[in-house]
Amino acid sequence: MKIVVCVKPVVDPEEPPQSFTVDEAACRLVLPPGVPQVISPFDKHAVEAALRIKDTTAAQVVALSLGAHLDRAVLRDPIAMGADALVLVEDDAFADSDSWSTAHALAMAIGKIGDVDLILCGRQASDTDGGQTGIGIAELRGIPCVTLARKIQVGDGLVRVERVLDDGYEAVEVAPPALITVSNEVGEPRHPTIRQVMAAKRLEPQVWHAADIGAGAGQSEQIGRHVTLVRLFQPAHDGHCEFIRAATPAEAGARLADRLRDEALI
């Protein structure tokens, strides 16, 4: 079985908000130098799900990423975790991709990889929270899609998935090829050893450009944005704090209740 896991480098979600500014005129996020990137957390859960399948089967796991000027050090994380290969689709044409163009280019890259039985994606990226790329790849590849997986098992020619619901989970069976989006309920991603990290540094990724996957000159409608960003801004949060003073706790509680009632909050 060949499994492709789509991974996206993002700004570390743990980075404090004051690290970012917004250029509202250009509708762009401005990052100061040195802000670290990481693999999007849900994508790391997808890598973990793929490696659990590999632990029990003869699966080959290929990590796939797309963008412009990709950070090799960050994208070697899936290799350090245990993936077998890393494919980077890197081109300036992908510098400003939206969900459509990303899904389209990844679908074309997966077609070039060939003989893929299972495609795993994170349920959504931590930077845009769009949750559209995975299901877009499935639609473009013409294969079934199961979302929000918390457990994936392979056997008897079928893929069995437990997918998260608001009040529990449901079990789904699907025949490969298929695409599955993975949620954090799958469990904590494994931590590579120092030896695995050092070995991953020696692996050279396979690098393709837009033309290599069939999205070169004359294919701009396939790799261009379909979404127009009208405005990007930091919301303003106005806060007001009022202290309720009283001689006793009981009196303070009564005054607080009256104040909340005046504001129609209770």
PASEBA-1860 file (N, C-alpha, C; in nm, 3 decimals):
! residues 266
1> MKIVVCVK> 0.085/-0.119/0.000/0.000/0.000/0.000/0.088/0.125/0.000 ~ 0.052/0.221/-0.084/0.124/0.348/-0.089/0.033/0.457/-0.032 ~ 0.085/0.527/0.068/0.010/0.632/0.136/0.079/0.765/0.113 ~ 0.006/0.865/0.067/0.058/1.001/0.054/-0.004/1.086/0.165 ~ 0.081/1.155/0.239/0.034/1.246/0.343/0.068/1.389/0.302 ~ -0.033/1.473/0.291/-0.011/1.612/0.253/0.020/1.694/0.378 ~ 0.132/1.766/0.376/0.174/1.844/0.493/0.202/1.988/0.452 ~ 0.168/2.079/0.541/0.182/2.222/0.511/0.267/2.289/0.619
9> PVVDPEEP> 0.372/2.361/0.580/0.445/2.440/0.679/0.368/2.568/0.711 ~ 0.353/2.597/0.840/0.278/2.715/0.885/0.359/2.785/0.992 ~ 0.321/2.909/1.020/0.380/2.980/1.133/0.338/2.908/1.261 ~ 0.430/2.893/1.353/0.403/2.822/1.478/0.280/2.880/1.547 ~ 0.173/2.799/1.568/0.052/2.851/1.633/0.076/2.901/1.775 ~ 0.188/2.859/1.836/0.219/2.904/1.972/0.284/3.042/1.974 ~ 0.314/3.095/1.857/0.376/3.228/1.851/0.277/3.334/1.902 ~ 0.319/3.426/1.989/0.225/3.524/2.044/0.170/3.617/1.936
17> PQSFTVDE> 0.044/3.660/1.950/-0.019/3.746/1.848/0.056/3.875/1.821 ~ 0.125/3.928/1.922/0.197/4.053/1.900/0.315/4.039/1.805 ~ 0.346/3.915/1.765/0.453/3.894/1.668/0.409/3.930/1.526 ~ 0.279/3.945/1.505/0.227/3.963/1.370/0.173/4.104/1.351 ~ 0.188/4.155/1.231/0.120/4.276/1.189/0.053/4.249/1.055 ~ -0.044/4.332/1.022/-0.118/4.314/0.898/-0.100/4.437/0.810 ~ -0.060/4.414/0.686/-0.057/4.519/0.585/-0.194/4.520/0.519 ~ -0.283/4.607/0.570/-0.421/4.605/0.522/-0.431/4.648/0.376
25> AACRLVLP> -0.342/4.736/0.331/-0.347/4.781/0.191/-0.317/4.666/0.096 ~ -0.220/4.582/0.133/-0.182/4.469/0.048/-0.255/4.340/0.084 ~ -0.336/4.344/0.192/-0.405/4.225/0.241/-0.307/4.111/0.266 ~ -0.201/4.142/0.339/-0.099/4.043/0.368/-0.060/4.046/0.515 ~ -0.028/3.928/0.566/0.027/3.916/0.700/0.177/3.942/0.694 ~ 0.226/4.025/0.781/0.369/4.061/0.783/0.432/3.996/0.905 ~ 0.534/3.915/0.880/0.602/3.843/0.988/0.740/3.903/1.011 ~ 0.778/3.923/1.134/0.914/3.970/1.160/1.014/3.859/1.134
33> PGVPQVIS> 1.139/3.892/1.109/1.241/3.788/1.085/1.253/3.694/1.205 ~ 1.276/3.567/1.173/1.301/3.471/1.279/1.179/3.402/1.335 ~ 1.059/3.436/1.288/0.940/3.366/1.337/0.944/3.223/1.283 ~ 0.939/3.122/1.369/0.959/2.984/1.323/0.836/2.927/1.251 ~ 0.864/2.833/1.163/0.758/2.755/1.099/0.759/2.614/1.155 ~ 0.642/2.551/1.150/0.627/2.412/1.191/0.533/2.344/1.092 ~ 0.528/2.211/1.097/0.424/2.140/1.023/0.291/2.169/1.089 ~ 0.189/2.200/1.011/0.057/2.226/1.067/0.017/2.110/1.158
41> PFDKHAVE> -0.024/2.137/1.282/-0.047/2.030/1.380/-0.140/1.919/1.332 ~ -0.249/1.951/1.267/-0.338/1.845/1.218/-0.269/1.759/1.113 ~ -0.178/1.819/1.034/-0.104/1.741/0.936/-0.009/1.643/1.004 ~ 0.047/1.682/1.119/0.131/1.589/1.193/0.049/1.472/1.246 ~ -0.075/1.497/1.282/-0.163/1.387/1.321/-0.189/1.294/1.202 ~ -0.199/1.352/1.082/-0.216/1.269/0.962/-0.093/1.184/0.938 ~ 0.026/1.241/0.960/0.150/1.162/0.947/0.149/1.047/1.047 ~ 0.109/1.077/1.170/0.103/0.973/1.273/0.006/0.861/1.232
49> AALRIKDT> -0.109/0.898/1.178/-0.206/0.797/1.134/-0.147/0.709/1.025 ~ -0.074/0.770/0.931/-0.011/0.693/0.825/0.094/0.597/0.880 ~ 0.173/0.645/0.977/0.279/0.562/1.034/0.222/0.446/1.116 ~ 0.107/0.466/1.177/0.043/0.356/1.249/-0.001/0.246/1.153 ~ -0.045/0.286/1.034/-0.076/0.185/0.932/0.051/0.115/0.889 ~ 0.157/0.193/0.870/0.286/0.134/0.830/0.338/0.038/0.937 ~ 0.310/0.067/1.064/0.357/-0.020/1.173/0.301/-0.162/1.162 ~ 0.184/-0.175/1.100/0.117/-0.306/1.097/0.104/-0.364/0.957
57> TAAQVVAL> 0.148/-0.290/0.856/0.139/-0.338/0.718/0.269/-0.305/0.646 ~ 0.277/-0.346/0.521/0.395/-0.315/0.440/0.373/-0.186/0.362 ~ 0.322/-0.084/0.428/0.288/0.041/0.360/0.412/0.127/0.338 ~ 0.408/0.203/0.228/0.509/0.305/0.200/0.443/0.440/0.221 ~ 0.508/0.527/0.299/0.451/0.658/0.332/0.533/0.767/0.263 ~ 0.465/0.849/0.183/0.528/0.959/0.111/0.469/1.090/0.163 ~ 0.553/1.178/0.215/0.508/1.311/0.257/0.514/1.405/0.136 ~ 0.409/1.485/0.118/0.397/1.573/0.002/0.363/1.713/0.049
65> SLGAHLDR> 0.438/1.812/0.000/0.410/1.951/0.037/0.421/2.039/-0.086 ~ 0.351/2.151/-0.081/0.345/2.242/-0.196/0.361/2.385/-0.150 ~ 0.432/2.466/-0.229/0.445/2.607/-0.196/0.561/2.669/-0.271 ~ 0.601/2.785/-0.226/0.717/2.855/-0.282/0.820/2.874/-0.171 ~ 0.946/2.849/-0.203/1.055/2.866/-0.107/1.029/2.787/0.021 ~ 1.007/2.658/0.005/0.972/2.571/0.117/1.091/2.550/0.210 ~ 1.065/2.543/0.338/1.167/2.523/0.440/1.198/2.375/0.453 ~ 1.312/2.332/0.399/1.349/2.190/0.401/1.360/2.136/0.542
73> AVLRDPIA> 1.418/2.216/0.632/1.440/2.168/0.769/1.307/2.132/0.836 ~ 1.206/2.216/0.816/1.075/2.188/0.876/1.010/2.067/0.810 ~ 1.020/2.058/0.678/0.949/1.954/0.605/1.017/1.818/0.614 ~ 1.134/1.811/0.676/1.195/1.681/0.702/1.138/1.614/0.827 ~ 1.053/1.684/0.900/0.994/1.626/1.021/0.922/1.493/0.995 ~ 0.839/1.482/0.888/0.774/1.353/0.863/0.874/1.241/0.837 ~ 0.988/1.274/0.773/1.091/1.172/0.750/1.151/1.127/0.883 ~ 1.178/1.224/0.971/1.232/1.190/1.102/1.133/1.104/1.181
81> MGADALVL> 1.004/1.128/1.161/0.903/1.049/1.231/0.894/0.906/1.178 ~ 0.932/0.887/1.049/0.928/0.752/0.994/0.876/0.740/0.852 ~ 0.841/0.853/0.786/0.798/0.847/0.647/0.914/0.804/0.558 ~ 0.882/0.746/0.442/0.985/0.688/0.355/1.040/0.786/0.253 ~ 0.962/0.885/0.214/1.007/0.977/0.109/0.939/1.111/0.128 ~ 1.002/1.215/0.071/0.950/1.351/0.077/0.951/1.409/-0.063 ~ 0.834/1.456/-0.107/0.819/1.520/-0.238/0.775/1.663/-0.216 ~ 0.850/1.757/-0.273/0.818/1.898/-0.264/0.778/1.950/-0.401
89> VEDDAFAD> 0.660/2.008/-0.410/0.617/2.074/-0.533/0.637/2.223/-0.508 ~ 0.745/2.277/-0.562/0.793/2.410/-0.525/0.801/2.498/-0.648 ~ 0.730/2.611/-0.643/0.730/2.701/-0.758/0.676/2.835/-0.712 ~ 0.728/2.943/-0.770/0.675/3.075/-0.737/0.528/3.088/-0.775 ~ 0.482/3.004/-0.866/0.341/3.006/-0.906/0.249/2.972/-0.790 ~ 0.303/2.905/-0.686/0.221/2.863/-0.573/0.236/2.956/-0.454 ~ 0.296/3.072/-0.473/0.324/3.161/-0.360/0.197/3.216/-0.297 ~ 0.092/3.229/-0.373/-0.031/3.292/-0.322/-0.151/3.200/-0.347
97> SDSWSTAH> -0.132/3.071/-0.325/-0.239/2.975/-0.355/-0.353/2.986/-0.257 ~ -0.474/2.958/-0.304/-0.589/2.942/-0.215/-0.623/2.793/-0.208 ~ -0.732/2.760/-0.144/-0.767/2.618/-0.127/-0.785/2.548/-0.261 ~ -0.848/2.618/-0.358/-0.871/2.557/-0.489/-0.740/2.524/-0.559 ~ -0.654/2.624/-0.572/-0.531/2.602/-0.648/-0.438/2.504/-0.576 ~ -0.439/2.506/-0.443/-0.359/2.409/-0.367/-0.410/2.268/-0.390 ~ -0.541/2.249/-0.380/-0.599/2.117/-0.402/-0.571/2.068/-0.543 ~ -0.582/2.158/-0.640/-0.562/2.118/-0.779/-0.418/2.076/-0.802
105> ALAMAIGK> -0.323/2.154/-0.753/-0.182/2.120/-0.774/-0.145/1.991/-0.699 ~ -0.194/1.975/-0.577/-0.165/1.853/-0.503/-0.226/1.731/-0.571 ~ -0.346/1.747/-0.625/-0.409/1.635/-0.697/-0.326/1.596/-0.818 ~ -0.270/1.694/-0.888/-0.186/1.666/-1.004/-0.056/1.599/-0.960 ~ 0.002/1.645/-0.849/0.125/1.584/-0.799/0.101/1.440/-0.756 ~ -0.013/1.414/-0.692/-0.046/1.276/-0.652/-0.062/1.188/-0.775 ~ -0.120/1.244/-0.881/-0.129/1.168/-1.005/0.009/1.134/-1.060 ~ 0.104/1.224/-1.046/0.240/1.198/-1.094/0.310/1.093/-1.007
113> IGDVDLIL> 0.285/1.097/-0.876/0.342/0.993/-0.788/0.295/0.856/-0.832 ~ 0.166/0.844/-0.856/0.109/0.721/-0.914/0.088/0.608/-0.815 ~ -0.013/0.524/-0.845/-0.044/0.403/-0.768/-0.063/0.434/-0.620 ~ -0.131/0.544/-0.589/-0.155/0.583/-0.450/-0.285/0.519/-0.402 ~ -0.277/0.448/-0.291/-0.395/0.381/-0.237/-0.470/0.468/-0.137 ~ -0.396/0.548/-0.063/-0.459/0.626/0.044/-0.392/0.762/0.053 ~ -0.474/0.867/0.061/-0.426/1.004/0.078/-0.475/1.052/0.214 ~ -0.385/1.100/0.297/-0.421/1.152/0.428/-0.388/1.301/0.435
121> CGRQASDT> -0.479/1.378/0.490/-0.460/1.521/0.512/-0.504/1.554/0.653 ~ -0.453/1.663/0.709/-0.509/1.713/0.833/-0.649/1.766/0.810 ~ -0.729/1.768/0.914/-0.868/1.812/0.898/-0.876/1.957/0.851 ~ -0.775/2.039/0.887/-0.767/2.178/0.843/-0.628/2.228/0.877 ~ -0.587/2.336/0.813/-0.457/2.397/0.842/-0.473/2.495/0.957 ~ -0.370/2.507/1.040/-0.381/2.592/1.158/-0.372/2.741/1.126 ~ -0.331/2.776/1.003/-0.322/2.918/0.971/-0.452/2.973/0.913 ~ -0.515/2.900/0.821/-0.638/2.949/0.759/-0.763/2.883/0.813
129> DGGQTGIG> -0.749/2.764/0.873/-0.864/2.687/0.925/-0.969/2.664/0.816 ~ -0.926/2.654/0.691/-1.022/2.640/0.582/-1.090/2.504/0.578 ~ -1.012/2.396/0.593/-1.068/2.263/0.588/-1.124/2.224/0.453 ~ -1.074/2.284/0.345/-1.128/2.258/0.211/-1.033/2.181/0.120 ~ -0.903/2.188/0.147/-0.806/2.132/0.053/-0.820/1.981/0.040 ~ -0.833/1.911/0.153/-0.844/1.765/0.148/-0.962/1.717/0.066 ~ -1.079/1.771/0.095/-1.198/1.727/0.021/-1.190/1.772/-0.125 ~ -1.120/1.883/-0.150/-1.100/1.927/-0.288/-1.014/1.830/-0.366
137> IAELRGIP> -0.908/1.778/-0.304/-0.824/1.678/-0.370/-0.906/1.555/-0.405 ~ -0.987/1.508/-0.310/-1.070/1.390/-0.335/-1.164/1.411/-0.453 ~ -1.225/1.527/-0.458/-1.317/1.558/-0.568/-1.244/1.559/-0.701 ~ -1.127/1.622/-0.704/-1.051/1.632/-0.829/-0.993/1.497/-0.871 ~ -0.959/1.411/-0.774/-0.909/1.277/-0.806/-1.022/1.180/-0.834 ~ -1.146/1.217/-0.804/-1.260/1.130/-0.828/-1.263/1.009/-0.737 ~ -1.225/1.030/-0.608/-1.221/0.919/-0.513/-1.305/0.955/-0.391 ~ -1.348/0.856/-0.313/-1.427/0.885/-0.193/-1.344/0.956/-0.088
145> CVTLARKI> -1.414/1.031/-0.001/-1.349/1.108/0.104/-1.420/1.082/0.236 ~ -1.343/1.053/0.340/-1.395/1.039/0.476/-1.327/1.143/0.562 ~ -1.404/1.222/0.634/-1.347/1.334/0.709/-1.344/1.306/0.859 ~ -1.258/1.382/0.929/-1.253/1.387/1.075/-1.225/1.250/1.136 ~ -1.124/1.181/1.084/-1.093/1.048/1.134/-1.022/1.055/1.268 ~ -1.061/0.964/1.358/-0.990/0.949/1.484/-0.916/0.815/1.491 ~ -0.948/0.725/1.399/-0.881/0.596/1.394/-0.893/0.541/1.253 ~ -0.784/0.485/1.200/-0.784/0.427/1.066/-0.719/0.290/1.073
153> QVGDGLVR> -0.786/0.189/1.019/-0.734/0.054/1.013/-0.749/0.002/0.870 ~ -0.650/-0.077/0.827/-0.650/-0.132/0.692/-0.649/-0.283/0.700 ~ -0.735/-0.348/0.621/-0.736/-0.494/0.618/-0.846/-0.546/0.529 ~ -0.822/-0.665/0.471/-0.921/-0.731/0.384/-0.964/-0.643/0.268 ~ -0.870/-0.562/0.218/-0.900/-0.478/0.102/-0.985/-0.357/0.131 ~ -1.008/-0.327/0.259/-1.090/-0.213/0.297/-1.015/-0.125/0.397 ~ -1.056/0.001/0.402/-1.006/0.094/0.503/-1.122/0.124/0.597 ~ -1.102/0.094/0.724/-1.205/0.117/0.825/-1.169/0.243/0.905
161> VERVLDDG> -1.264/0.335/0.910/-1.239/0.465/0.971/-1.343/0.492/1.079 ~ -1.296/0.538/1.194/-1.385/0.594/1.294/-1.376/0.745/1.283 ~ -1.489/0.808/1.249/-1.488/0.952/1.230/-1.563/1.022/1.344 ~ -1.510/1.137/1.384/-1.559/1.208/1.501/-1.693/1.275/1.471 ~ -1.787/1.259/1.565/-1.914/1.331/1.563/-1.924/1.416/1.689 ~ -2.023/1.505/1.693/-2.040/1.590/1.810/-2.068/1.509/1.936 ~ -2.137/1.396/1.920/-2.179/1.319/2.036/-2.121/1.178/2.036 ~ -2.009/1.157/1.967/-1.949/1.024/1.963/-1.870/1.004/1.836
169> YEAVEVAP> -1.889/0.888/1.773/-1.822/0.862/1.647/-1.905/0.765/1.565 ~ -1.874/0.759/1.435/-1.936/0.661/1.348/-1.828/0.584/1.275 ~ -1.854/0.458/1.246/-1.760/0.371/1.175/-1.797/0.366/1.028 ~ -1.696/0.385/0.942/-1.715/0.389/0.797/-1.615/0.293/0.733 ~ -1.657/0.221/0.632/-1.566/0.138/0.553/-1.561/0.193/0.411 ~ -1.443/0.199/0.354/-1.427/0.250/0.219/-1.319/0.169/0.149 ~ -1.337/0.146/0.021/-1.237/0.073/-0.057/-1.137/0.172/-0.116 ~ -1.009/0.144/-0.107/-0.910/0.233/-0.168/-0.919/0.227/-0.320
177> PALITVSN> -0.875/0.333/-0.389/-0.814/0.455/-0.335/-0.917/0.547/-0.270 ~ -0.874/0.616/-0.164/-0.962/0.706/-0.090/-0.878/0.813/-0.023 ~ -0.945/0.919/0.018/-0.880/1.027/0.092/-0.947/1.039/0.229 ~ -0.866/1.058/0.332/-0.916/1.070/0.468/-0.854/1.193/0.532 ~ -0.937/1.277/0.593/-0.884/1.387/0.671/-0.881/1.345/0.818 ~ -0.772/1.378/0.885/-0.743/1.325/1.019/-0.755/1.435/1.122 ~ -0.821/1.402/1.233/-0.838/1.497/1.343/-0.741/1.465/1.455 ~ -0.732/1.556/1.552/-0.636/1.537/1.661/-0.674/1.422/1.754
185> EVGEPRHP> -0.799/1.375/1.746/-0.840/1.263/1.830/-0.767/1.133/1.795 ~ -0.693/1.133/1.685/-0.616/1.013/1.649/-0.506/0.985/1.752 ~ -0.463/1.088/1.824/-0.362/1.068/1.928/-0.237/1.150/1.902 ~ -0.154/1.158/2.003/-0.033/1.240/1.998/0.065/1.187/1.894 ~ 0.118/1.273/1.805/0.220/1.227/1.710/0.346/1.181/1.783 ~ 0.412/1.083/1.727/0.534/1.030/1.787/0.649/1.130/1.778 ~ 0.741/1.119/1.870/0.858/1.207/1.872/0.979/1.130/1.819 ~ 1.043/1.179/1.715/1.160/1.108/1.660/1.278/1.113/1.755
193> TIRQVMAA> 1.363/1.013/1.743/1.486/1.011/1.820/1.591/1.101/1.754 ~ 1.698/1.129/1.827/1.807/1.209/1.771/1.864/1.141/1.647 ~ 1.877/1.010/1.652/1.931/0.936/1.536/1.838/0.952/1.415 ~ 1.707/0.948/1.437/1.613/0.965/1.326/1.620/1.107/1.270 ~ 1.635/1.205/1.357/1.646/1.345/1.311/1.771/1.363/1.226 ~ 1.882/1.306/1.269/2.007/1.319/1.194/1.998/1.247/1.060 ~ 1.933/1.129/1.059/1.917/1.056/0.933/1.828/1.133/0.836 ~ 1.725/1.200/0.888/1.635/1.277/0.802/1.708/1.394/0.737
201> KRLEPQVW> 1.807/1.451/0.806/1.882/1.563/0.749/1.962/1.521/0.626 ~ 1.995/1.393/0.618/2.075/1.345/0.505/1.989/1.311/0.384 ~ 1.859/1.302/0.402/1.771/1.266/0.291/1.742/1.388/0.205 ~ 1.763/1.375/0.076/1.730/1.483/-0.017/1.590/1.463/-0.072 ~ 1.504/1.562/-0.059/1.369/1.547/-0.112/1.367/1.549/-0.264 ~ 1.262/1.491/-0.320/1.240/1.502/-0.465/1.164/1.632/-0.488 ~ 1.218/1.717/-0.575/1.160/1.850/-0.596/1.103/1.858/-0.737 ~ 0.975/1.895/-0.747/0.910/1.917/-0.875/0.866/2.063/-0.883
209> HAADIGAG> 0.863/2.113/-1.005/0.811/2.247/-1.030/0.674/2.236/-1.097 ~ 0.611/2.349/-1.118/0.475/2.348/-1.172/0.467/2.271/-1.303 ~ 0.564/2.292/-1.391/0.562/2.225/-1.521/0.576/2.073/-1.506 ~ 0.645/2.029/-1.401/0.668/1.885/-1.383/0.540/1.809/-1.352 ~ 0.441/1.878/-1.294/0.315/1.810/-1.262/0.206/1.843/-1.363 ~ 0.245/1.913/-1.471/0.147/1.946/-1.574/0.075/2.076/-1.549 ~ 0.129/2.160/-1.463/0.065/2.289/-1.433/0.157/2.403/-1.473 ~ 0.219/2.390/-1.588/0.312/2.491/-1.634/0.244/2.598/-1.716
217> AGQSEQIG> 0.317/2.648/-1.816/0.266/2.756/-1.902/0.135/2.712/-1.968 ~ 0.041/2.804/-1.970/-0.090/2.775/-2.031/-0.186/2.708/-1.936 ~ -0.143/2.682/-1.811/-0.230/2.616/-1.715/-0.260/2.708/-1.596 ~ -0.254/2.839/-1.618/-0.270/2.932/-1.507/-0.408/2.921/-1.443 ~ -0.509/2.877/-1.519/-0.642/2.863/-1.461/-0.646/2.751/-1.358 ~ -0.549/2.662/-1.364/-0.546/2.551/-1.269/-0.469/2.587/-1.143 ~ -0.371/2.675/-1.152/-0.289/2.704/-1.035/-0.312/2.844/-0.981 ~ -0.398/2.923/-1.046/-0.426/3.058/-0.998/-0.534/3.058/-0.892
225> RHVTLVRL> -0.540/3.168/-0.816/-0.641/3.181/-0.712/-0.781/3.190/-0.771 ~ -0.876/3.129/-0.703/-1.017/3.143/-0.737/-1.091/3.227/-0.634 ~ -1.022/3.264/-0.528/-1.081/3.343/-0.420/-1.016/3.480/-0.418 ~ -1.097/3.584/-0.409/-1.046/3.720/-0.396/-1.054/3.762/-0.250 ~ -0.940/3.797/-0.193/-0.935/3.844/-0.054/-0.969/3.992/-0.052 ~ -1.082/4.024/0.005/-1.132/4.161/0.004/-1.066/4.244/0.113 ~ -1.051/4.187/0.231/-0.993/4.263/0.341/-0.929/4.169/0.442 ~ -0.814/4.208/0.492/-0.745/4.134/0.598/-0.711/4.235/0.707
233> FQPAHDGH> -0.757/4.207/0.829/-0.738/4.306/0.935/-0.733/4.236/1.071 ~ -0.678/4.306/1.167/-0.677/4.260/1.305/-0.797/4.321/1.377 ~ -0.887/4.241/1.429/-1.005/4.296/1.496/-0.966/4.371/1.623 ~ -1.039/4.478/1.648/-1.016/4.558/1.769/-1.105/4.505/1.881 ~ -1.046/4.486/1.996/-1.121/4.438/2.112/-1.119/4.547/2.219 ~ -1.235/4.608/2.241/-1.246/4.711/2.344/-1.294/4.647/2.474 ~ -1.221/4.671/2.579/-1.258/4.614/2.708/-1.286/4.722/2.812 ~ -1.377/4.692/2.902/-1.410/4.785/3.010/-1.429/4.703/3.137
241> CEFIRAAT> -1.365/4.747/3.242/-1.372/4.676/3.370/-1.435/4.767/3.475 ~ -1.536/4.717/3.542/-1.603/4.793/3.646/-1.599/4.713/3.776 ~ -1.554/4.773/3.884/-1.546/4.707/4.014/-1.672/4.736/4.094 ~ -1.728/4.632/4.150/-1.842/4.645/4.239/-1.790/4.652/4.382 ~ -1.814/4.763/4.449/-1.764/4.781/4.585/-1.881/4.776/4.684 ~ -1.857/4.711/4.796/-1.960/4.700/4.900/-1.895/4.664/5.032 ~ -1.971/4.681/5.138/-1.916/4.654/5.271/-1.906/4.506/5.301 ~ -1.997/4.427/5.244/-1.998/4.282/5.270/-2.008/4.206/5.138
249> PAEAGARL> -1.967/4.079/5.136/-1.983/3.998/5.015/-2.128/3.987/4.970 ~ -2.219/3.977/5.065/-2.361/3.964/5.028/-2.410/4.089/4.957 ~ -2.370/4.205/5.011/-2.409/4.331/4.948/-2.346/4.344/4.810 ~ -2.218/4.301/4.796/-2.151/4.307/4.667/-2.223/4.217/4.565 ~ -2.265/4.098/4.609/-2.337/4.008/4.520/-2.468/4.067/4.473 ~ -2.539/4.133/4.565/-2.667/4.193/4.528/-2.646/4.306/4.428 ~ -2.543/4.390/4.455/-2.515/4.501/4.362/-2.472/4.449/4.225 ~ -2.393/4.341/4.224/-2.351/4.282/4.096/-2.471/4.231/4.018
257> ADRLRDEA> -2.563/4.164/4.089/-2.684/4.114/4.022/-2.766/4.228/3.963 ~ -2.779/4.337/4.041/-2.854/4.452/3.990/-2.787/4.510/3.866 ~ -2.652/4.518/3.869/-2.579/4.576/3.755/-2.594/4.489/3.632 ~ -2.583/4.360/3.648/-2.599/4.269/3.536/-2.740/4.274/3.478 ~ -2.838/4.292/3.568/-2.978/4.302/3.522/-2.999/4.432/3.444 ~ -2.934/4.539/3.490/-2.945/4.666/3.418/-2.888/4.656/3.276 ~ -2.785/4.574/3.261/-2.723/4.558/3.128/-2.790/4.446/3.047 ~ -2.899/4.392/3.100/-2.974/4.283/3.032/-2.887/4.160/3.009
265> LI> -2.795/4.136/3.102/-2.708/4.019/3.091/-2.763/3.899/3.166 ~ -2.859/3.923/3.257/-2.928/3.815/3.327/-3.076/3.845/3.330
END
